């Protein structure tokens, strides 16, 4: 009985946490579909990419590359580099899945995105989430992304061009909102500010998305050192 109650609590919590992701994913998925259709992709390939790939940044990049005449190998290589950040996110989540059923882990891992990670990491850290929460959160986000894609591919041609271009702004607005929600102490703020500055600086001499990947690794390393340094300082000043 208690297990059933816990499961329902996790699922309700996941649905509530998914609301801001849904608000961002539906118009974002529609924006992707509209761009894909404008680039000459058919209805079925446009929707299948969201069903099988489920990686917004990579899908936007793939559409741009395909419309520019890139080869399949170039698209695969570029999206691989863009998605290298998932290694860092998955490594951060892995300690919280040591007690989860092994059969559930691949399904949870497949649904990890920037947004689901940003929303859930605090829940895991505070002990308020488990694999059931992860499954419900990830696949609610997945359903909203695919729904947005389907709607955009179906009726995108009816949307005025000015509105079509403005839909892409939802990507950046959602990222900003999710980042701000994670500022719970000065370390988070310092790491976010330093990562943004490093990303901007690296873009002057790094091509592609290497500036983002390098800044993410450097920012995570900085955060680790700050946690260790401030943690030791706090313990040293606490007295016997």
N, C-alpha and C positions, 0 to 999 in steps of 0.2 A: 504493500500500500504506500509506504514511504517512498519507494523507488519510483512508483508511478507519479506521485506528487512531485518529486524532484524532476522527473522528465518533463512534466507539463510546465513546471516553473522555468526550466531551461528553454523550452520552445517558446513560451510567451515572452521571455526576456529577449530571445533572439529576434522575434518578430518586431518587438518594440525598437530594438537597436537598429533594425534594418530600414526603418522609415526614412532617415536622411539619405541612405544609399539608394533606395527606390526613387526618391525625388530627383536624385541626380542621374541614375542609370536610365530611366525611361527616356528623357530627352536626349541623353548622350547616345543611347542605342539608336534612337531615331535619327540623330545627326550623322552617325556612322553610316546608317542604311541609305540616307539621302545622298551622301557623298559617294558611296559605293555605286549607287544607281547612276549618278551623274558620270562616274568613271567608266560606265559601260557594263558593269556586272549585272547579271540577270537576277531575278527575284530569288530563285532557289539558292544560287551560290552566296548571295548576300546574307540570307537567313542561316544557311548552313555554317557560314564562318562563325557566327555568334553561337550557334548550337555546339560546335565542335572545338572552337578555339577559346572563346570567352576570355579575351584579353583586350580591353578597350584600346590602350595605347598602341599595341601591336596591330590591331585591326585598322586603326586610322593610318598608321604608317604603311601597312601592306597595301591599302587602297591607293595611297599616294604613289607608292613605288610601281604598282601595277599600271596605274594611269600614265606613268612616265615611261613605260616600256621596259621595266626591270625584269630580269629573268627570275624564275622560281627559286634558284639557288641564292640570288641576291636578297630576295624577300625573306627566305628562311634564315639566312645568316644575320640579317639586320634585326629581325624580330627576336632571334636568339639572344643577341647582345642586349636588346632592350629589356628582356625578361630575366636577365641574370640577377636582378635585384630580388627575385623570388627566393634565391638561395638564402639570402640574409633573413628574409621574413620567415621562411620555413624553419631555419635554424633557431630563430627566436621562439617559435611556437612549439618546437619538438619536445622540450622538457615537460610541457603540460599535457602531453599525450602518452606518457610512459605507461599509464594504467588503462588506456583506452583499448578496445578490441582492435586487433591488428586488421581485421577486415574493414573497419571503418576509416582507417588512416588514409588510404589512397583516395577515397571519396572526399574527405575533408581537404586533403592536400590539393586536389584538383580545383577546388573552389576558392583557394587563397588569391585575393587580389589586394591592391593597395588599400582599397576602402574597407574591405572586410577585416584586413589585418589591423588597420588603424582603429577601427571600432572595437575589435575583440581583444586586443592585447591587454588593455586595462582590466577587462573582465577576468582573463586568465590569471593575471598577476595577483588580483585580489581574491582569487578562488571562487569567483562567481560564474564560472563557465566550465564546460567539459565538452566531450566530443558530440554530444547531442545538441548542445548550443551551436557548435561549429557547423554541424550539418544543416541545421535549420537556418542559420544566418547566411551561409554560403549559397544555399539553393534558393532561398528567397531572393537574394541579390541576382542570382543567375536567371531566375524566372522574370525578374523585372527587366534585365538587360535584353533577353530574348524577346520579350513582349514589345519593348521599345523598338527593337530592330524590325520586328514583323510589321509594326504600325508604320514605321518610317519607310520601309520598302513598299508597303501597300499604297500609302496615300501621300508619300513624300512629294510627288510631282504636283500635288495640289497646293503645297505650301509656297507662299511668295518667296522669291530669291533672297530678299533682305532678311526674312525670318529664318530661312535655312542657314545662312551664314552665322546668325546670332546664336544658334543652338550650340555651337562648339564652345561657347563661353561657359556652358554648364560644367564642362570638365574641370576648368580651372577654379570655378567657384566652389565646387564640391571639395576639391583638394584643399583649398584654403580653409574651408569650414572644418574639415576633419583634422587638419593640423592644429588649428586653434583649440579645438576640444581636448587635445592631448597635453596642453600646457598646464601641468599641475604643479610644477616647481621650477626653480631657476635653472636647473640642469637641462630640462627639456627646452626651455627658451634659448639657452646658450647654444645648445647643439643645433636647433633649428636655424638660428641666425648664422652660426658658423657654416653650416652646410649650404645655406643659400648663397653666402658670400663666396665659398669655395667653388660652388657650381658655376657661378657667374664668372669667376676668375679663370677657371679651367676651360670655359667655352671659348676663350680667346686663342687657345692653342691646341685644343682637342676637338677632333671632328666627331660626327655622328652623335651618339649618346654617351660617349665615354666620360664626358664631364659629369653627367648625372650619376653614373655608376661609381666613378672615382670619389665624387663628393659624398655619396651615400656611405661608402666604405670608410672614408676618412671621418665623417660625422659620427658613425657608429663607434669607431675607435676612440674618438674624442670623448664621447659619452661614457664609454667604459672607464677611461682614465679619470674622468671627473667623478664618477660614482665611487671608484676606489679611493681617490684622493680625499673627497669630502667625507666619505664614510670613515676613513681612518682618522681624519681630523676630528670628526664628531665623537668617535670613540675615545680619542686621546684626550679630548676636553671634558669628557663626562666624569672623570675622576674615578676613584676606586668604588 
